[in-house]
Amino acid sequence: MTLVPESSDPTGVNLPAEGNTPSLDDLAAALRIVARTGTPCPTVSSRFPELDVDAAYRIQAINAEHRIRAGARTTGYKIGLTSRAMQQQMGIHEPDSGVIHSDTLVQSGSQLRTDAYRAPRIETEIAFILGQDLSGPADFFTVRAAISEYCLAYEILDTSYGTWDITLVDSVADNAACAGVITGPRLPFGPDTDPRTEQITVHADGKRVAAGSGHDILGDPVLALHWLTRRRPHLRLRPGDIVLAGSVHASLPLTAGRYHARSSHLPAVHLHVI
């Protein structure tokens, strides 16, 4: 991912040369400090009310580059706020996206600790694995043809702000709240695969806590990946990249217990939280 020098300002955000208004680098640094200390920071929208979504994606890119320099790899992207349930829960009515880093990606059956996060929540999603390069903007059929496999996945959400009362700008700048990804066993994704028909149920300690379907994700989960190629056409997705299409249900507080999600066709995904 290539960072745009702040001085070129292609988004139209007029950053002051001096004064107390923070720069995008300042706002990015404040989010990195939270990751190191665990102490929440103010929302970026409260510190910089003029910030637009494109500038928030630049903050996200600055911090993604820092993660890469520290040794993490980009292993894919998450797309969020693609279901009505999530949009209503967050009060945000358009999708967003963030980066999946190698140090946050684990397999089904893994164990996580709640004290590793500040205000964790969990979502159940359909994930796509790419079999070929994909860049945007791409048409729907090109996007679909680039998918080689799919699976169930959990996403762990967390916030750097100490509150979930956030705007779209706040979410995007904070890597769309993506703090962890747990993927289940994969199945081939072919011409006849229809992820819309997946009926998904989620249990925690044997109790059903959520349900949804592939249709709940923009009417077709592939449309989430299509949206990503058009909203962020500079991204270059590679074979093996994982893309989360978004949650089929409103997010749940992540508490200690054993989580189990299954669907109509895909193998189950498991998570043990302590």
PLY file of the C-alpha trace (Angstrom):
ply
format ascii 1.0
element vertex 274
property float x
property float y
property float z
element edge 273
property int vertex1
property int vertex2
end_header
0.00 0.00 0.00
1.50 3.32 -1.08
1.13 6.29 1.24
0.27 9.66 -0.25
2.53 12.43 1.10
0.49 14.62 3.37
1.58 17.77 1.61
-0.06 16.71 -1.67
-3.47 16.49 0.05
-5.44 14.76 -2.75
-8.56 14.40 -0.60
-9.25 18.10 -0.32
-8.65 18.25 3.43
-6.88 21.51 4.15
-4.34 20.73 6.85
-3.05 23.78 8.71
0.63 24.59 8.57
0.56 25.66 12.20
-1.79 25.93 15.16
-3.42 23.39 17.40
-5.39 21.40 14.86
-3.80 17.95 14.61
-2.40 16.65 11.34
-3.23 13.24 9.91
0.15 12.00 11.17
-0.77 13.27 14.67
-4.09 11.44 14.56
-2.47 8.25 13.29
0.16 8.44 16.03
-2.53 8.82 18.70
-4.11 5.55 17.53
-0.75 3.78 17.59
-0.17 4.92 21.17
-3.45 3.24 22.18
-2.21 -0.03 20.67
0.93 0.20 22.83
-0.56 1.44 26.09
-4.18 0.28 26.04
-5.32 3.75 27.10
-8.15 5.01 24.85
-7.79 8.23 22.88
-10.40 10.81 21.81
-12.24 10.08 18.57
-10.59 11.55 15.51
-13.86 13.24 14.55
-13.85 15.17 17.84
-10.25 16.31 17.32
-10.64 17.10 13.63
-14.34 17.72 12.75
-13.46 18.63 9.16
-11.97 15.20 8.47
-13.60 13.33 5.60
-13.65 9.60 4.91
-10.90 9.73 2.29
-8.59 11.39 4.81
-9.57 8.76 7.38
-8.45 6.08 4.94
-5.12 7.90 4.74
-4.78 7.65 8.53
-5.54 3.95 8.25
-2.88 3.60 5.53
-0.26 5.41 7.63
-0.77 2.97 10.48
-0.93 -0.05 8.17
2.48 0.95 6.84
3.80 1.18 10.40
2.52 -2.35 11.05
4.31 -3.62 7.96
7.56 -1.94 9.00
7.21 -3.66 12.37
7.08 -7.06 10.68
3.39 -7.77 10.01
2.13 -8.70 6.56
-1.07 -7.65 4.83
-3.10 -10.86 4.48
-6.34 -9.35 3.22
-9.11 -6.88 3.98
-12.27 -6.70 6.03
-15.42 -5.05 4.81
-17.78 -3.87 7.50
-21.25 -2.43 7.89
-22.62 -4.43 4.98
-25.74 -5.72 6.74
-28.75 -3.75 7.93
-28.26 -5.18 11.42
-24.75 -3.75 11.70
-25.67 -0.41 10.12
-28.55 0.01 12.54
-26.43 -1.02 15.51
-23.66 1.46 14.67
-25.82 4.23 13.25
-23.61 4.22 10.13
-25.32 3.54 6.82
-22.55 2.75 4.37
-19.81 0.12 4.33
-16.22 0.63 5.40
-13.06 -1.44 5.13
-9.82 -2.16 6.94
-6.65 -4.21 6.64
-6.23 -7.76 7.95
-2.70 -8.15 9.30
-0.89 -11.47 9.64
-0.45 -11.02 13.40
-4.24 -10.88 13.92
-5.18 -13.90 11.78
-5.68 -17.33 13.41
-7.44 -20.58 12.57
-10.63 -22.14 13.89
-10.18 -23.71 17.32
-7.82 -21.00 18.54
-7.93 -19.54 22.03
-8.12 -15.80 22.70
-8.02 -13.75 25.89
-10.55 -10.98 26.48
-7.94 -8.96 28.39
-5.97 -8.58 25.15
-8.61 -6.06 24.03
-10.31 -2.93 25.36
-13.97 -3.31 24.39
-14.10 -6.43 22.21
-17.08 -7.57 20.19
-17.50 -10.53 17.85
-19.16 -10.97 14.45
-19.77 -13.99 12.23
-18.97 -13.55 8.56
-18.48 -15.17 5.20
-14.88 -14.86 4.04
-13.57 -15.16 0.51
-10.09 -16.31 -0.50
-8.78 -14.99 -3.80
-7.29 -17.26 -6.41
-6.02 -14.53 -8.72
-4.99 -10.88 -8.71
-7.82 -8.39 -8.41
-7.75 -4.63 -8.66
-10.42 -2.07 -9.19
-12.71 -0.84 -10.20
-13.80 -4.28 -11.37
-17.15 -5.51 -12.63
-19.16 -8.03 -10.63
-18.31 -11.01 -12.83
-14.57 -10.28 -12.69
-14.80 -10.05 -8.90
-16.69 -13.32 -8.62
-14.27 -15.13 -10.93
-11.33 -14.05 -8.74
-12.68 -15.99 -5.72
-11.25 -19.49 -5.36
-12.48 -20.52 -1.89
-14.79 -19.38 0.90
-15.31 -20.13 4.57
-17.01 -19.06 7.76
-15.06 -16.63 9.90
-15.27 -14.69 13.12
-14.07 -11.11 13.31
-13.04 -9.57 16.62
-13.83 -5.87 16.78
-12.19 -3.45 19.16
-12.10 0.32 19.49
-9.23 2.66 20.26
-11.65 5.24 21.64
-13.11 3.55 24.71
-16.59 3.95 23.22
-18.61 2.54 20.35
-20.32 5.89 19.86
-18.29 6.60 16.74
-18.72 7.98 13.23
-17.77 6.42 9.91
-14.63 8.59 9.93
-13.67 7.26 13.37
-14.19 3.66 12.30
-12.20 3.97 9.07
-9.28 5.72 10.77
-9.22 2.95 13.41
-8.78 0.25 10.73
-12.54 -0.34 10.71
-12.19 -1.78 14.25
-10.55 -4.96 12.90
-8.66 -6.53 15.82
-8.71 -10.23 14.95
-9.89 -12.76 12.37
-10.57 -16.46 12.96
-11.15 -18.51 9.79
-12.81 -21.89 9.45
-12.09 -24.71 6.99
-12.43 -23.70 3.36
-14.54 -25.00 0.49
-14.02 -24.38 -3.23
-15.92 -21.45 -4.69
-17.13 -22.29 -8.17
-19.53 -20.94 -10.81
-22.51 -22.58 -9.10
-21.62 -21.47 -5.55
-24.29 -19.21 -4.09
-23.18 -17.65 -0.78
-26.53 -15.88 -0.50
-28.14 -19.16 0.58
-25.90 -19.76 3.59
-28.04 -19.89 6.73
-25.74 -19.19 9.66
-26.32 -19.77 13.37
-24.01 -18.81 16.22
-23.85 -20.46 19.65
-21.95 -19.42 22.78
-21.56 -22.16 25.39
-24.30 -24.11 23.63
-26.82 -21.25 23.62
-27.94 -19.75 20.34
-26.95 -16.08 20.39
-27.25 -14.92 16.77
-28.32 -15.95 13.27
-28.30 -14.57 9.77
-27.87 -15.44 6.13
-25.57 -14.64 3.26
-28.42 -12.65 1.75
-28.16 -10.23 4.68
-24.82 -9.00 3.31
-25.85 -6.45 0.65
-28.17 -9.06 -0.83
-25.11 -11.03 -2.01
-21.77 -11.25 -0.13
-19.87 -11.01 -3.43
-21.21 -7.47 -3.73
-19.15 -6.55 -0.67
-15.94 -7.49 -2.50
-17.25 -5.70 -5.58
-17.80 -2.60 -3.43
-14.22 -2.80 -2.14
-12.72 -2.78 -5.63
-14.74 0.29 -6.52
-14.39 2.25 -3.25
-10.65 1.57 -2.95
-9.48 1.01 -6.54
-5.82 1.56 -5.63
-5.75 -1.68 -3.64
-4.08 -4.65 -5.31
-5.50 -7.89 -3.97
-3.31 -10.97 -4.43
-3.91 -14.72 -4.63
-4.32 -16.04 -1.10
-5.72 -12.77 0.27
-8.68 -13.17 2.63
-11.61 -10.76 2.36
-14.31 -10.65 5.02
-17.66 -9.71 3.48
-19.22 -8.42 6.71
-21.28 -9.72 9.59
-24.61 -11.44 9.10
-25.79 -10.26 12.53
-25.36 -7.36 14.92
-22.06 -7.63 16.78
-22.01 -9.28 20.21
-19.88 -8.46 23.27
-16.94 -10.86 23.38
-17.00 -12.66 26.70
-15.35 -15.82 28.00
-16.80 -19.00 26.57
-16.82 -21.34 23.62
-18.18 -19.97 20.35
-19.44 -22.19 17.54
-20.91 -21.05 14.22
-22.25 -23.25 11.48
-24.00 -22.73 8.17
-25.90 -24.59 5.47
-22.84 -25.69 3.52
-19.65 -24.35 5.08
-17.73 -26.18 7.82
-18.16 -24.78 11.32
-15.81 -22.28 12.89
-14.87 -22.56 16.60
-13.33 -20.15 19.09
-12.43 -20.51 22.78
-12.32 -17.25 24.72
-10.86 -17.05 28.23
0 1
1 2
2 3
3 4
4 5
5 6
6 7
7 8
8 9
9 10
10 11
11 12
12 13
13 14
14 15
15 16
16 17
17 18
18 19
19 20
20 21
21 22
22 23
23 24
24 25
25 26
26 27
27 28
28 29
29 30
30 31
31 32
32 33
33 34
34 35
35 36
36 37
37 38
38 39
39 40
40 41
41 42
42 43
43 44
44 45
45 46
46 47
47 48
48 49
49 50
50 51
51 52
52 53
53 54
54 55
55 56
56 57
57 58
58 59
59 60
60 61
61 62
62 63
63 64
64 65
65 66
66 67
67 68
68 69
69 70
70 71
71 72
72 73
73 74
74 75
75 76
76 77
77 78
78 79
79 80
80 81
81 82
82 83
83 84
84 85
85 86
86 87
87 88
88 89
89 90
90 91
91 92
92 93
93 94
94 95
95 96
96 97
97 98
98 99
99 100
100 101
101 102
102 103
103 104
104 105
105 106
106 107
107 108
108 109
109 110
110 111
111 112
112 113
113 114
114 115
115 116
116 117
117 118
118 119
119 120
120 121
121 122
122 123
123 124
124 125
125 126
126 127
127 128
128 129
129 130
130 131
131 132
132 133
133 134
134 135
135 136
136 137
137 138
138 139
139 140
140 141
141 142
142 143
143 144
144 145
145 146
146 147
147 148
148 149
149 150
150 151
151 152
152 153
153 154
154 155
155 156
156 157
157 158
158 159
159 160
160 161
161 162
162 163
163 164
164 165
165 166
166 167
167 168
168 169
169 170
170 171
171 172
172 173
173 174
174 175
175 176
176 177
177 178
178 179
179 180
180 181
181 182
182 183
183 184
184 185
185 186
186 187
187 188
188 189
189 190
190 191
191 192
192 193
193 194
194 195
195 196
196 197
197 198
198 199
199 200
200 201
201 202
202 203
203 204
204 205
205 206
206 207
207 208
208 209
209 210
210 211
211 212
212 213
213 214
214 215
215 216
216 217
217 218
218 219
219 220
220 221
221 222
222 223
223 224
224 225
225 226
226 227
227 228
228 229
229 230
230 231
231 232
232 233
233 234
234 235
235 236
236 237
237 238
238 239
239 240
240 241
241 242
242 243
243 244
244 245
245 246
246 247
247 248
248 249
249 250
250 251
251 252
252 253
253 254
254 255
255 256
256 257
257 258
258 259
259 260
260 261
261 262
262 263
263 264
264 265
265 266
266 267
267 268
268 269
269 270
270 271
271 272
272 273
